[in-house]
Amino acid sequence: MPTYVMLASWTDQGLKAINEGPKRVDAAKKMLVEMGGHFRSMHMTMGQYDMIGIYDAPDDAVAARFSLMLGQMGYVRTTSLKAFPEEAYRQIVNSLR
């Protein structure tokens, strides 16, 4: 199952309702499970992004749908990255020869 890295920043609406943040994280995890995926980890960060989530999803379409659904809620803006495991990285690089 592909792995994705989600970089998230709180919107003004998200900051105003920050006390409900843990409940929203639980709801997002549940939503992803219902879509066939699961979270590997979630971290609050300091710097350009407020949170980083690493999760697995069945395919790119599910990952895109998940990001869009989070955005529709209005509490965070996300940037998503598809992550390739080391073995896939090695295969890709070795195929360049």
MDTraj code that builds the backbone (N, CA, C; nanometers):
import mdtraj as md
import numpy as np

residues = "MET PRO THR TYR VAL MET LEU ALA SER TRP THR ASP GLN GLY LEU LYS ALA ILE ASN GLU GLY PRO LYS ARG VAL ASP ALA ALA LYS LYS MET LEU VAL GLU MET GLY GLY HIS PHE ARG SER MET HIS MET THR MET GLY GLN TYR ASP MET ILE GLY ILE TYR ASP ALA PRO ASP ASP ALA VAL ALA ALA ARG PHE SER LEU MET LEU GLY GLN MET GLY TYR VAL ARG THR THR SER LEU LYS ALA PHE PRO GLU GLU ALA TYR ARG GLN ILE VAL ASN SER LEU ARG".split()
xyz = np.array([
    [0.0857, -0.1167, 0.0000],
    [0.0000, 0.0000, 0.0000],
    [0.0906, 0.1235, 0.0000],
    [0.0669, 0.2201, -0.0874],
    [0.1507, 0.3401, -0.0929],
    [0.1459, 0.4210, 0.0372],
    [0.2571, 0.4860, 0.0649],
    [0.2700, 0.5719, 0.1827],
    [0.2715, 0.7169, 0.1379],
    [0.2104, 0.8027, 0.2194],
    [0.2012, 0.9453, 0.1901],
    [0.2432, 1.0250, 0.3128],
    [0.3016, 1.1403, 0.2882],
    [0.3360, 1.2346, 0.3944],
    [0.2452, 1.3553, 0.3765],
    [0.1745, 1.3908, 0.4817],
    [0.0844, 1.5053, 0.4776],
    [0.1429, 1.6156, 0.5658],
    [0.1666, 1.7299, 0.5060],
    [0.2103, 1.8485, 0.5795],
    [0.0871, 1.9356, 0.5980],
    [0.0564, 1.9728, 0.7213],
    [-0.0674, 2.0464, 0.7472],
    [-0.0398, 2.1749, 0.8238],
    [-0.1155, 2.2768, 0.7892],
    [-0.1111, 2.4053, 0.8591],
    [-0.2521, 2.4416, 0.9017],
    [-0.2655, 2.4871, 1.0246],
    [-0.3972, 2.5278, 1.0733],
    [-0.4435, 2.6538, 1.0024],
    [-0.5702, 2.6581, 0.9724],
    [-0.6322, 2.7794, 0.9209],
    [-0.6727, 2.8647, 1.0412],
    [-0.7197, 2.9848, 1.0165],
    [-0.7710, 3.0679, 1.1261],
    [-0.8838, 2.9957, 1.1986],
    [-0.9710, 2.9312, 1.1219],
    [-1.0824, 2.8552, 1.1807],
    [-1.0288, 2.7418, 1.2686],
    [-0.9251, 2.6748, 1.2232],
    [-0.8656, 2.5658, 1.3000],
    [-0.8040, 2.6135, 1.4294],
    [-0.7396, 2.7292, 1.4254],
    [-0.6798, 2.7834, 1.5477],
    [-0.7858, 2.8290, 1.6471],
    [-0.8937, 2.8861, 1.5968],
    [-1.0006, 2.9296, 1.6877],
    [-1.0633, 2.8120, 1.7616],
    [-1.0624, 2.6953, 1.6980],
    [-1.1226, 2.5760, 1.7585],
    [-1.0149, 2.4733, 1.7937],
    [-0.8959, 2.5201, 1.8329],
    [-0.7825, 2.4309, 1.8570],
    [-0.8108, 2.3308, 1.9685],
    [-0.8937, 2.3665, 2.0653],
    [-0.9250, 2.2746, 2.1754],
    [-0.9945, 2.1483, 2.1254],
    [-1.0583, 2.1553, 2.0092],
    [-1.1253, 2.0394, 1.9508],
    [-1.0322, 1.9621, 1.8572],
    [-0.9073, 2.0059, 1.8462],
    [-0.8114, 1.9442, 1.7551],
    [-0.7949, 1.7937, 1.7731],
    [-0.7751, 1.7450, 1.8960],
    [-0.7598, 1.6002, 1.9128],
    [-0.8812, 1.5206, 1.8621],
    [-1.0002, 1.5733, 1.8811],
    [-1.1197, 1.5056, 1.8295],
    [-1.1195, 1.5045, 1.6771],
    [-1.0714, 1.6129, 1.6169],
    [-1.0655, 1.6183, 1.4708],
    [-0.9615, 1.5199, 1.4160],
    [-0.8505, 1.5051, 1.4876],
    [-0.7497, 1.4067, 1.4459],
    [-0.8099, 1.2667, 1.4518],
    [-0.8817, 1.2365, 1.5600],
    [-0.9467, 1.1049, 1.5718],
    [-1.0467, 1.0833, 1.4585],
    [-1.1223, 1.1865, 1.4244],
    [-1.2205, 1.1756, 1.3155],
    [-1.1501, 1.1547, 1.1818],
    [-1.0373, 1.2228, 1.1606],
    [-0.9624, 1.2062, 1.0359],
    [-0.9065, 1.0646, 1.0255],
    [-0.8553, 1.0117, 1.1359],
    [-0.8040, 0.8748, 1.1355],
    [-0.9152, 0.7755, 1.1025],
    [-1.0307, 0.7958, 1.1613],
    [-1.1447, 0.7074, 1.1354],
    [-1.1867, 0.7161, 0.9890],
    [-1.1904, 0.8371, 0.9364],
    [-1.2284, 0.8577, 0.7971],
    [-1.1310, 0.7835, 0.7043],
    [-1.0024, 0.7921, 0.7339],
    [-0.9028, 0.7248, 0.6503],
    [-0.9192, 0.5731, 0.6579],
    [-0.9443, 0.5207, 0.7756],
    [-0.9668, 0.3763, 0.7900],
    [-1.0869, 0.3326, 0.7063],
    [-1.1929, 0.4124, 0.7094],
    [-1.3126, 0.3802, 0.6306],
    [-1.2858, 0.3830, 0.4805],
    [-1.1792, 0.4527, 0.4408],
    [-1.1407, 0.4595, 0.2999],
    [-1.0391, 0.3513, 0.2648],
    [-1.0052, 0.2674, 0.3615],
    [-0.9128, 0.1576, 0.3364],
    [-0.7683, 0.1853, 0.3724],
    [-0.7407, 0.2982, 0.4361],
    [-0.6040, 0.3339, 0.4733],
    [-0.5836, 0.3325, 0.6228],
    [-0.4681, 0.3797, 0.6664],
    [-0.4424, 0.3949, 0.8099],
    [-0.3236, 0.4884, 0.8322],
    [-0.3255, 0.5538, 0.9479],
    [-0.2157, 0.6431, 0.9858],
    [-0.1025, 0.5621, 1.0449],
    [0.0169, 0.5930, 1.0035],
    [0.1363, 0.5352, 1.0657],
    [0.1751, 0.6205, 1.1868],
    [0.1710, 0.7534, 1.1675],
    [0.2054, 0.8432, 1.2786],
    [0.1545, 0.9833, 1.2501],
    [0.1394, 1.0594, 1.3570],
    [0.0966, 1.1994, 1.3492],
    [0.1837, 1.2770, 1.4470],
    [0.2335, 1.3920, 1.4018],
    [0.3222, 1.4728, 1.4861],
    [0.2825, 1.6191, 1.4773],
    [0.2793, 1.6868, 1.5913],
    [0.2691, 1.8326, 1.5905],
    [0.4115, 1.8834, 1.5723],
    [0.4281, 1.9846, 1.4882],
    [0.5615, 2.0357, 1.4591],
    [0.5674, 2.1862, 1.4811],
    [0.6875, 2.2377, 1.4855],
    [0.7085, 2.3816, 1.4953],
    [0.7810, 2.4239, 1.3683],
    [0.7409, 2.5342, 1.3121],
    [0.8040, 2.5810, 1.1890],
    [0.6987, 2.6107, 1.0847],
    [0.7308, 2.5850, 0.9607],
    [0.6418, 2.6184, 0.8494],
    [0.5107, 2.5418, 0.8561],
    [0.5134, 2.4182, 0.9062],
    [0.3930, 2.3358, 0.9147],
    [0.3606, 2.3079, 1.0608],
    [0.2320, 2.2914, 1.0886],
    [0.1873, 2.2682, 1.2256],
    [0.1778, 2.1202, 1.2609],
    [0.1562, 2.0368, 1.1608],
    [0.1463, 1.8933, 1.1830],
    [0.2014, 1.8184, 1.0628],
    [0.2519, 1.6989, 1.0901],
    [0.2939, 1.6073, 0.9847],
    [0.2271, 1.4736, 1.0130],
    [0.1618, 1.4201, 0.9128],
    [0.1028, 1.2878, 0.9250],
    [0.1632, 1.1964, 0.8206],
    [0.1929, 1.0746, 0.8605],
    [0.2417, 0.9734, 0.7671],
    [0.1355, 0.8650, 0.7646],
    [0.0845, 0.8375, 0.6442],
    [-0.0252, 0.7423, 0.6359],
    [-0.0157, 0.6588, 0.5090],
    [-0.0841, 0.5462, 0.5120],
    [-0.0950, 0.4580, 0.3963],
    [-0.2360, 0.4681, 0.3417],
    [-0.2478, 0.4641, 0.2103],
    [-0.3780, 0.4645, 0.1436],
    [-0.3712, 0.3648, 0.0281],
    [-0.4849, 0.3090, -0.0103],
    [-0.4843, 0.2091, -0.1171],
    [-0.4258, 0.2588, -0.2492],
    [-0.4457, 0.3873, -0.2815],
    [-0.3944, 0.4408, -0.4078],
    [-0.3968, 0.5930, -0.4030],
    [-0.3460, 0.6544, -0.5101],
    [-0.3379, 0.8005, -0.5158],
    [-0.4751, 0.8666, -0.5122],
    [-0.5747, 0.8028, -0.5720],
    [-0.7090, 0.8614, -0.5733],
    [-0.7651, 0.8703, -0.4322],
    [-0.7446, 0.7681, -0.3514],
    [-0.7919, 0.7715, -0.2121],
    [-0.7160, 0.8782, -0.1343],
    [-0.5851, 0.8874, -0.1544],
    [-0.5058, 0.9889, -0.0856],
    [-0.5535, 1.1295, -0.1230],
    [-0.5818, 1.1508, -0.2504],
    [-0.6302, 1.2819, -0.2954],
    [-0.7674, 1.3119, -0.2346],
    [-0.8556, 1.2123, -0.2358],
    [-0.9885, 1.2305, -0.1780],
    [-0.9786, 1.2634, -0.0290],
    [-0.8908, 1.1939, 0.0417],
    [-0.8706, 1.2193, 0.1846],
    [-0.8244, 1.3630, 0.2076],
    [-0.7267, 1.4089, 0.1312],
    [-0.6775, 1.5470, 0.1458],
    [-0.7872, 1.6493, 0.1171],
    [-0.8640, 1.6233, 0.0128],
    [-0.9726, 1.7158, -0.0221],
    [-1.0799, 1.7195, 0.0868],
    [-1.1103, 1.6032, 0.1430],
    [-1.2110, 1.5994, 0.2491],
    [-1.1633, 1.6746, 0.3728],
    [-1.0345, 1.6626, 0.4054],
    [-0.9805, 1.7399, 0.5176],
    [-0.9905, 1.8889, 0.4893],
    [-0.9560, 1.9285, 0.3669],
    [-0.9635, 2.0691, 0.3294],
    [-1.1042, 2.1238, 0.3353],
    [-1.2029, 2.0425, 0.2973],
    [-1.3429, 2.0868, 0.3013],
    [-1.3880, 2.1225, 0.4424],
    [-1.3292, 2.0584, 0.5418],
    [-1.3683, 2.0855, 0.6809],
    [-1.3272, 2.2253, 0.7252],
    [-1.2222, 2.2791, 0.6630],
    [-1.1838, 2.4167, 0.6887],
    [-1.0868, 2.4400, 0.8025],
    [-1.0383, 2.3353, 0.8668],
    [-0.9510, 2.3535, 0.9826],
    [-0.8027, 2.3494, 0.9492],
    [-0.7680, 2.2828, 0.8385],
    [-0.6281, 2.2735, 0.7973],
    [-0.6167, 2.2869, 0.6462],
    [-0.4982, 2.3287, 0.6051],
    [-0.4597, 2.3242, 0.4644],
    [-0.3478, 2.2213, 0.4572],
    [-0.3521, 2.1381, 0.3557],
    [-0.2534, 2.0304, 0.3491],
    [-0.1715, 2.0356, 0.2213],
    [-0.0535, 1.9811, 0.2316],
    [0.0324, 1.9517, 0.1186],
    [0.0648, 1.8042, 0.1304],
    [0.0440, 1.7300, 0.0243],
    [0.0655, 1.5853, 0.0297],
    [0.1829, 1.5443, -0.0576],
    [0.2579, 1.4489, -0.0083],
    [0.3737, 1.3953, -0.0789],
    [0.3621, 1.2438, -0.0830],
    [0.3838, 1.1855, -0.1989],
    [0.3891, 1.0403, -0.2075],
    [0.5296, 0.9982, -0.1675],
    [0.5388, 0.9008, -0.0779],
    [0.6682, 0.8556, -0.0277],
    [0.7014, 0.7188, -0.0857],
    [0.8228, 0.7052, -0.1350],
    [0.8694, 0.5784, -0.1892],
    [0.9626, 0.5131, -0.0870],
    [0.9401, 0.3870, -0.0532],
    [1.0307, 0.3198, 0.0402],
    [1.1694, 0.3031, -0.0215],
    [1.2660, 0.2742, 0.0618],
    [1.4040, 0.2650, 0.0151],
    [1.4197, 0.1654, -0.0998],
    [1.3559, 0.0509, -0.0915],
    [1.3697, -0.0489, -0.1972],
    [1.3193, 0.0051, -0.3317],
    [1.2061, 0.0753, -0.3293],
    [1.1541, 0.1348, -0.4533],
    [1.2497, 0.2422, -0.5050],
    [1.3036, 0.3213, -0.4149],
    [1.4023, 0.4227, -0.4521],
    [1.5201, 0.3571, -0.5250],
    [1.5711, 0.2491, -0.4671],
    [1.6860, 0.1810, -0.5265],
    [1.6516, 0.1254, -0.6654],
    [1.5324, 0.0685, -0.6797],
    [1.4904, 0.0150, -0.8091],
    [1.4784, 0.1260, -0.9135],
    [1.4206, 0.2386, -0.8723],
    [1.4052, 0.3524, -0.9650],
    [1.5414, 0.4040, -1.0098],
    [1.6307, 0.4252, -0.9146],
    [1.7631, 0.4769, -0.9482],
    [1.8411, 0.3765, -1.0333],
    [1.8321, 0.2495, -0.9967],
    [1.9048, 0.1472, -1.0734],
    [1.8502, 0.1317, -1.2149],
    [1.7254, 0.1671, -1.2364],
    [1.6679, 0.1560, -1.3713],
    [1.7198, 0.2651, -1.4653],
    [1.7890, 0.3618, -1.4132],
    [1.8442, 0.4703, -1.4940],
    [1.9682, 0.4286, -1.5712],
    [2.0243, 0.3171, -1.5383],
    [2.1493, 0.2726, -1.6015],
    [2.1271, 0.2194, -1.7395],
])
top = md.Topology()
chain = top.add_chain()
for i, resn in enumerate(residues, 1):
    res = top.add_residue(resn, chain, resSeq=i)
    for name in ("N", "CA", "C"):
        top.add_atom(name, md.element.get_by_symbol(name[0]), res)
traj = md.Trajectory(xyz[None], top)
